[in-house]
Amino acid sequence: MRLQLRRAQAKAGDIVLLYADESEALTHPYLARVWAKRGADLRVPAPGQSKKVAIMGALDWLQRKLIVTTSRTKRSADFIAFLVTLDQLYGPKPGEATKPVVIVLDNGPIHISKATRAALATRAHWLAIEWLPKYAPELNDIEVVWHDLKAFNLAHKTFTHVDTLDAAIHRAVDDLNAERNRDLLGKLRISA
């Protein structure tokens, strides 16, 4: 499969491999699995109407780093704005050597729109696209990260305003990145 080849290229340092997709977070709480006494009625307050924040993200596969932007909508224009963020991080810079970047995308409407295809075409000299088959989210490694973000970092919390939720998303992404890149063997103590 081509993704295995791309992973091997990323491990060898030949390319940067990004898995990209979108998700959304709600001001009303996500209810994840929790422990409770049998028969206990668990309640999380959720006043008012639920509002959402769209999350555009890419997972740098080798570095295990999540790059995220947020917006109020989930449209092609929002994804194109996210591509500008990727330009700044991975795009060619005068006088600097850059690796080719491969971005793995699904066939979602915002990825295949005319505007997005035109934006991707302008980046073709440094950004290659690997298209996932339809209805195959299990092949997109970022899906696991979205699950972690929602189930562990945003679960059981009510946000009174979308700006509060937006800030919480960015804090959660920072926490996830710190956790994923922590050196577990860095502070070993020797016991006699």
C-alpha positions in Angstrom: 0.0 0.0 0.0 1.2 3.5 -0.8 0.8 4.7 2.8 3.3 2.1 4.0 5.7 3.4 1.4 5.1 7.0 2.5 5.7 6.0 6.2 9.0 4.3 5.2 10.0 7.5 3.4 9.1 9.6 6.4 11.1 7.3 8.7 14.1 7.6 6.4 13.8 11.4 6.6 13.1 11.8 2.9 9.6 13.5 3.3 7.4 15.0 5.9 4.1 13.0 6.2 1.0 14.8 7.4 -2.4 13.2 8.1 -5.0 16.0 7.8 -8.7 16.2 8.6 -11.3 18.3 10.3 -13.4 17.8 13.4 -15.6 19.9 15.6 -16.0 20.5 19.3 -19.2 21.5 21.1 -19.8 23.9 24.0 -22.0 21.2 25.5 -20.1 18.4 27.1 -18.9 15.2 25.5 -19.9 12.3 27.7 -17.1 9.7 27.8 -16.9 6.5 29.7 -16.7 7.1 33.5 -16.9 5.0 36.6 -19.9 5.5 38.9 -21.8 3.5 41.5 -24.4 1.2 40.1 -27.6 3.1 39.6 -26.0 6.5 40.0 -27.5 9.2 37.8 -24.7 11.1 36.2 -25.5 14.6 35.1 -23.4 17.3 33.5 -25.0 20.7 33.3 -25.5 22.0 29.7 -27.3 25.3 29.8 -28.4 27.1 26.6 -28.0 26.0 23.0 -24.9 24.1 22.0 -22.5 25.9 19.6 -19.6 24.4 17.8 -16.0 25.2 16.9 -14.6 23.7 13.7 -11.1 22.3 14.0 -8.7 21.9 11.0 -5.8 19.8 11.8 -2.8 17.9 10.6 -0.7 15.3 12.4 3.0 15.3 11.6 3.4 11.5 11.5 7.0 11.3 12.4 7.2 14.1 15.0 3.8 13.1 16.5 2.9 16.8 16.5 -0.6 18.0 16.0 -1.0 21.3 14.1 -4.5 22.9 14.6 -6.4 26.0 13.5 -10.0 26.7 14.6 -12.9 28.6 13.0 -16.6 28.9 13.4 -17.3 27.1 10.1 -16.1 24.0 8.3 -15.8 25.2 4.7 -13.3 25.1 1.9 -12.1 28.7 2.8 -11.3 27.5 6.3 -9.3 24.6 5.0 -7.4 26.9 2.6 -6.6 29.2 5.6 -5.2 26.1 7.3 -3.1 25.4 4.3 -1.5 28.9 4.8 -0.5 27.7 8.3 1.1 24.6 6.7 2.9 27.0 4.3 4.5 28.8 7.2 5.6 25.6 8.9 6.6 23.4 6.0 6.6 25.5 2.8 9.8 26.5 1.0 11.7 29.4 2.4 14.4 31.3 0.6 17.9 30.0 1.4 16.7 27.0 3.4 16.6 23.4 2.3 13.1 21.9 2.7 11.8 18.4 2.5 8.9 17.5 0.2 5.6 17.2 2.2 3.0 14.6 1.6 -0.5 15.3 3.0 -3.0 12.5 3.4 -6.6 13.6 2.8 -10.0 12.0 2.6 -12.5 12.8 -0.1 -14.5 15.2 2.1 -16.4 18.0 0.3 -14.0 20.7 1.5 -11.0 18.8 0.2 -12.3 18.2 -3.3 -14.0 21.6 -3.9 -12.7 23.7 -6.8 -11.3 26.3 -4.5 -9.4 23.7 -2.4 -8.1 21.9 -5.5 -6.8 25.3 -6.9 -5.1 26.1 -3.5 -3.5 22.6 -3.5 -2.4 23.0 -7.1 -0.5 26.2 -6.2 1.5 24.2 -3.6 2.2 21.2 -5.9 5.9 22.1 -6.1 6.3 21.1 -2.4 3.1 19.5 -1.3 2.0 16.2 -2.7 -1.4 14.6 -1.9 -2.3 11.0 -1.0 -6.0 10.5 -1.3 -7.6 8.0 1.0 -10.3 5.7 -0.3 -13.9 6.8 0.5 -15.3 5.8 3.8 -12.0 4.7 5.3 -11.4 6.8 8.4 -9.4 4.0 10.0 -6.6 4.8 7.5 -6.3 8.4 8.7 -4.0 8.5 11.8 -5.4 11.8 12.9 -8.7 10.2 13.8 -7.2 8.7 16.9 -5.9 12.1 17.9 -9.4 13.6 17.5 -10.7 10.8 19.8 -8.1 11.5 22.4 -8.8 15.3 22.3 -12.5 14.8 22.8 -12.6 11.8 25.2 -9.8 12.9 27.5 -9.3 16.6 27.2 -12.8 18.0 26.4 -15.0 15.4 28.0 -17.5 16.2 30.8 -16.8 20.0 30.5 -19.4 22.6 29.6 -18.2 25.8 27.9 -20.3 28.9 28.3 -19.0 30.6 25.2 -17.3 29.5 22.0 -14.2 31.6 22.8 -13.7 29.7 26.0 -14.1 26.4 24.0 -11.7 27.7 21.4 -9.0 28.5 24.0 -9.6 25.0 25.7 -9.0 23.3 22.3 -5.7 25.0 21.9 -4.6 24.2 25.5 -5.7 20.6 24.9 -3.6 20.4 21.7 -0.6 21.8 23.5 -1.1 19.2 26.3 -1.5 16.4 23.7 1.7 17.5 21.9 3.6 17.7 25.1 2.4 14.2 26.2 3.1 12.6 22.8 6.6 14.0 22.7 7.6 13.4 26.3 10.8 11.4 26.7 9.7 8.6 29.1 13.2 7.4 29.5 14.8 10.8 30.0 14.7 10.8 33.8 15.5 7.3 34.8 16.9 6.7 38.3 19.2 3.9 38.9 18.4 1.6 41.8 21.0 -0.5 43.5 
